[in-house]
Amino acid sequence: MRRFLLASALLAAPAMAAPDKPSPILTTPDARDVLTYARPEIARVTHVDLNLTADFASRTMRGTATLDILARPDAREIVLDDKGLVITRITDAGGKPLQWTVGAEDPYKGAPLTVAMGEARRIVITYSSQADARALGWLAPELTAGKRKPYLFSQGQAINNRSWIPTQDSPGIRQSWSAAITVPDDLVAVMSGERLTPKGEPAGKGQRRFRFRMDRNVPPYLIALAVGDIDFRGIDGRTGVFTEPGQLDRVATELSDTGKMVDTAESLYGDYRWGRFDVLVLPPSFPFGGMENPTLTFATPTIITGDKSNVDVIAHELAHSWSGNLVTNATWSDSWLNEGFTTYFENRIDEKLYGKERAATLADLSWDDLQRDLKEAKPEQTRLHGDPEGTYGQLDYTKGSTFLRTIEVTVGREAWDAYLRSYFDRHAFQPQTSANFLKDLRANLIKGDAALEQKLQLDAWVYQPGLPSNAVHVKSATLAKIDQLLERVNAGAPIASVDAGGWSTQEWLRFLNGLPRRQTPARLAELDRTFGLSQSTNAYVRSAWLVLAIQNRYQPAVASTEQFLPSVGRGLLIMPVYRALKEQSDWGMPIARRTFAKARTGYHPVTAAAIEQLLK
């Protein structure tokens, strides 16, 4: 079959190493994860083996999860995380029934699943997920690019995987895993691990089974699954792209630099340790720009714009292979250790592969986002170490990366790169906290230099609100030209005088977001007529334009809004549009509500819940 013309290349991928020994857990107070019910210091999961069937008719995953447990000698029970699982039976490895209870449910955290395991150190849970499981997006054929077959994808971060996998769902409790996934025989299953049966194997009438393995210990939110009409094309010996067949040419062309990105990342901070790095471009309802699932990054189709101006998303997810996947925040109160490090690393990949000005452009736009979020947030929401729900907006990314860039500029790139490379080696496959990072930084970079310590303001960056006085702002010459153009346009120059030919997505965003928020209908019509903004196929540009139009209650843009919102599932692009509609209360809320009613079934459950909350 055409779907498997290049599948044999997967078998040539570097094999995973022997299964890791259990990773350490952190027991200091700052490493306590308030979003899990687990008590890993007493009993913890070290391996998850899934044997599940994807039932598209009922929209459920059903089967068994076998858990290997490391426990104190006197431990007689283990506590897992459960979000709506329908459990029918729990036994030991020999089939002996075990007693279990599900405690009171929290709307966000779910409920504790306590298993009286006795002396057993392997348990088997027979269960199914529910149709509305928070991690799972079930798409009807019409919501896919090909519109012929259904599709399923998971999104585990931050604590969603407990809705389809009964385990200890905490980033600080790293686990290896394996899986056998049975699906309809006209579909393909892929997962974030080594693909043992790329073509699948017979599993009864009308079904195929796919087997996977991840021998490295990973935080459980990185166990990921997709099932659909999925094809593959290799880029080089260890990279390739998966997507629906009709999109394969466009996706492969847009992401043709993926192998170069891996080489570039390795030249900066050491070996890539996960075997393959493939990218799965999903249907439009995927809620994020990308998700760094090991061996198989999940990506939104909105990055496929034909000019490679948004492949920094792939650089970001690749960088997570070091920061996030290799060294993981122990709790979500320290998610900047994941996203801030990765945003900094991503920019370094962009600089080395595409040049300093491209990297400066992205960093300068990130600074804009940083200033916006600092202005809108409450002070307590701007601390890097803080709320388990994360900082305000994108501050985990922008303030975190600015912190690391400030260290780089202060100590010099050579010293900083040597430190960061050694940091990833020292803490590989381990959880981390802000306090431990600062301790490591002081021991291995500052080394008692009191003047340097004072200059860096480390504690202010991590534990205090706002932005310290030493923050480094990288400025882009490309965006400076857009700023000069904006001065003329905002002073009344005709829109027709603007030559936007060849603009990147980043230049468009600087221009549109730099226009005054109050515009006349005539000026908005001139913008739309000149640039075709209401029909733009670039989702970033379309989103920015619609926000401006809605803020001015520009009626001609309503049809574009109602077409755009159901066609894109990425929260970064649609949430600002829904938010702008809400702010225009009597005019905008009816538009928002009727559009959401039509679009809801095509959104991932996380996105749908966020929009529903916004529109209350």
FENBEL-V716442 format. One record per backbone hydrogen bond with DSSP energy under -1.0 kcal/mol. NH is the residue of the N-H (numbers start at 0). CO is the residue of the C=O. E is the energy in kcal/mol with one decimal. If there is no record, write none. Layout:
[[NH,CO,E] [NH,CO,E]]
This chain:
[[3,0,-1.7] [4,1,-1.7] [8,5,-1.5] [9,6,-1.8] [12,9,-1.5] [19,214,-2.3] [30,27,-1.9] [31,28,-1.4] [35,32,-1.1] [41,38,-2.2] [42,38,-2.1] [43,69,-2.8] [45,67,-2.7] [46,67,-1.0] [47,175,-1.9] [48,65,-2.4] [49,177,-2.7] [50,63,-2.6] [51,179,-2.1] [52,61,-2.7] [53,181,-2.8] [54,59,-2.8] [58,54,-1.2] [59,54,-1.7] [61,52,-1.9] [62,126,-2.5] [63,50,-2.3] [64,124,-2.1] [65,48,-3.0] [66,122,-2.7] [67,46,-2.4] [68,120,-2.6] [69,43,-2.8] [71,41,-2.5] [74,71,-2.0] [77,114,-2.0] [79,112,-3.0] [80,166,-2.8] [81,110,-2.0] [82,161,-1.9] [85,127,-3.1] [87,125,-2.5] [88,125,-1.4] [90,123,-2.4] [91,95,-2.1] [94,91,-1.9] [97,89,-3.2] [100,113,-2.2] [102,111,-2.6] [105,109,-3.2] [109,105,-2.3] [110,81,-3.4] [112,79,-2.3] [113,100,-2.5] [114,77,-2.7] [115,98,-2.8] [116,114,-1.5] [117,75,-2.1] [119,116,-2.3] [122,66,-1.9] [123,90,-2.8] [124,64,-2.7] [125,88,-3.1] [126,62,-2.5] [127,85,-1.4] [128,60,-2.4] [132,129,-1.9] [135,132,-1.2] [136,152,-3.2] [138,150,-3.4] [142,139,-2.2] [143,140,-2.0] [150,138,-2.0] [151,226,-2.7] [152,136,-1.7] [153,224,-2.2] [154,134,-2.0] [159,155,-2.7] [162,159,-2.2] [163,160,-2.1] [164,160,-2.3] [166,164,-1.3] [169,167,-1.8] [172,169,-1.8] [174,217,-3.0] [175,45,-2.3] [176,213,-2.2] [177,47,-2.3] [178,211,-2.0] [179,49,-2.1] [180,209,-3.0] [181,51,-2.8] [182,207,-3.0] [184,205,-2.0] [186,183,-2.1] [187,227,-2.7] [189,225,-2.6] [191,223,-1.4] [192,190,-1.4] [193,212,-3.1] [195,210,-1.8] [196,210,-1.1] [199,196,-1.5] [200,208,-1.4] [202,206,-1.7] [206,203,-2.0] [207,182,-2.7] [208,200,-2.8] [209,180,-2.8] [211,178,-2.6] [212,193,-1.6] [213,176,-3.2] [217,174,-2.7] [221,218,-2.3] [222,219,-1.7] [225,189,-2.2] [226,151,-3.0] [227,187,-2.1] [229,227,-1.5] [230,242,-3.5] [232,240,-2.3] [234,238,-2.9] [235,238,-1.6] [240,232,-2.8] [241,278,-3.2] [242,230,-1.8] [246,243,-2.0] [247,244,-1.2] [250,246,-2.6] [251,247,-2.7] [252,248,-2.1] [253,249,-2.5] [254,250,-2.4] [255,252,-1.2] [257,254,-1.8] [260,256,-2.1] [261,257,-1.9] [262,258,-2.1] [263,259,-2.6] [264,260,-2.8] [265,261,-2.3] [266,262,-1.8] [268,264,-2.4] [269,265,-1.9] [275,273,-1.0] [276,237,-2.8] [277,294,-2.0] [278,239,-2.1] [279,296,-3.4] [280,241,-2.6] [281,298,-2.5] [285,282,-1.7] [290,297,-2.7] [292,290,-1.4] [295,292,-1.6] [296,277,-2.3] [297,290,-2.5] [298,279,-2.7] [299,288,-2.4] [302,299,-1.2] [303,300,-1.7] [304,302,-1.5] [312,309,-1.6] [314,310,-1.7] [315,311,-2.3] [316,312,-2.3] [317,313,-2.5] [318,314,-2.3] [319,315,-1.4] [320,317,-2.1] [321,318,-2.0] [322,318,-2.1] [323,326,-2.4] [324,319,-2.8] [326,321,-1.9] [327,429,-2.0] [329,431,-3.2] [333,330,-1.3] [334,331,-1.1] [336,333,-1.9] [337,334,-1.1] [338,334,-2.6] [339,335,-1.6] [340,335,-1.2] [341,337,-1.5] [342,338,-2.5] [343,339,-2.0] [344,340,-2.6] [345,341,-3.1] [346,342,-1.7] [347,343,-1.5] [348,344,-2.2] [349,345,-2.5] [350,346,-2.3] [351,347,-2.2] [352,348,-2.3] [353,349,-3.1] [354,350,-1.7] [358,354,-1.8] [359,355,-2.7] [360,356,-2.5] [361,357,-1.9] [362,358,-2.5] [363,359,-2.6] [364,360,-2.0] [365,361,-2.0] [366,362,-1.8] [367,363,-1.7] [368,364,-2.0] [369,365,-2.4] [370,366,-2.6] [371,367,-2.3] [372,368,-2.5] [373,369,-2.4] [374,370,-1.8] [375,371,-1.9] [376,372,-2.3] [380,377,-1.9] [381,378,-1.9] [384,461,-2.5] [385,332,-1.7] [389,386,-2.2] [391,380,-2.3] [394,391,-2.4] [396,393,-1.0] [397,393,-2.8] [398,394,-1.3] [399,394,-1.4] [400,396,-2.2] [401,397,-1.9] [402,398,-2.1] [403,399,-1.7] [404,400,-2.4] [405,401,-2.2] [406,402,-1.9] [407,403,-2.4] [408,404,-2.5] [409,405,-2.0] [410,406,-2.7] [411,407,-2.1] [415,411,-2.3] [416,412,-3.0] [417,413,-1.9] [418,414,-2.1] [419,415,-3.0] [420,416,-2.4] [421,417,-1.8] [422,418,-2.4] [423,419,-2.1] [424,420,-1.5] [425,421,-2.7] [426,422,-1.9] [428,325,-1.7] [429,325,-1.0] [429,426,-1.4] [431,327,-2.4] [436,432,-2.3] [437,433,-2.7] [438,434,-2.1] [439,435,-2.5] [440,436,-2.7] [441,437,-2.4] [442,438,-2.0] [443,439,-2.5] [444,440,-1.9] [445,440,-2.1] [446,441,-2.2] [448,445,-1.7] [449,447,-1.1] [452,448,-2.6] [453,449,-2.3] [454,450,-2.1] [455,451,-2.3] [456,452,-1.4] [460,456,-2.0] [461,457,-1.9] [462,458,-2.9] [463,459,-1.2] [470,467,-1.4] [479,475,-1.7] [480,476,-1.6] [481,477,-1.2] [482,478,-2.3] [483,479,-2.0] [484,480,-2.1] [485,481,-2.6] [486,482,-1.7] [487,483,-1.3] [488,484,-2.5] [489,485,-3.4] [491,488,-1.7] [492,487,-2.4] [496,493,-1.4] [497,494,-2.1] [502,499,-2.1] [507,503,-2.1] [508,504,-2.4] [509,505,-2.1] [510,506,-2.2] [511,507,-3.0] [512,508,-2.4] [523,519,-2.3] [524,520,-2.5] [525,521,-2.0] [526,522,-2.3] [527,523,-2.5] [528,524,-2.8] [529,525,-2.2] [530,526,-2.3] [531,527,-2.2] [534,531,-1.1] [535,532,-1.3] [541,537,-2.8] [542,538,-2.2] [543,539,-2.1] [544,540,-2.4] [545,541,-2.6] [546,542,-2.1] [547,543,-1.7] [548,544,-2.7] [549,545,-2.9] [550,546,-2.2] [552,549,-2.2] [553,548,-2.3] [554,552,-1.1] [556,553,-1.8] [557,554,-2.1] [560,556,-2.2] [561,557,-2.7] [562,558,-1.3] [563,559,-2.6] [564,560,-2.4] [566,563,-1.3] [568,283,-2.8] [570,286,-2.7] [572,569,-1.4] [573,569,-2.0] [574,570,-2.2] [577,573,-2.5] [578,574,-2.8] [579,575,-2.1] [580,576,-2.2] [581,577,-2.3] [582,578,-2.1] [584,581,-1.2] [586,583,-1.8] [587,583,-3.7] [588,584,-2.7] [591,587,-2.6] [592,588,-2.9] [593,589,-2.1] [594,590,-2.1] [595,591,-2.7] [596,592,-2.1] [597,593,-1.2] [598,594,-2.2] [599,595,-2.5] [601,598,-2.1] [602,599,-1.9] [607,603,-2.7] [608,604,-2.3] [609,605,-1.8] [610,606,-2.4] [611,607,-2.5] [612,608,-2.2] [613,609,-2.1] [614,610,-2.3] [615,612,-1.0]]
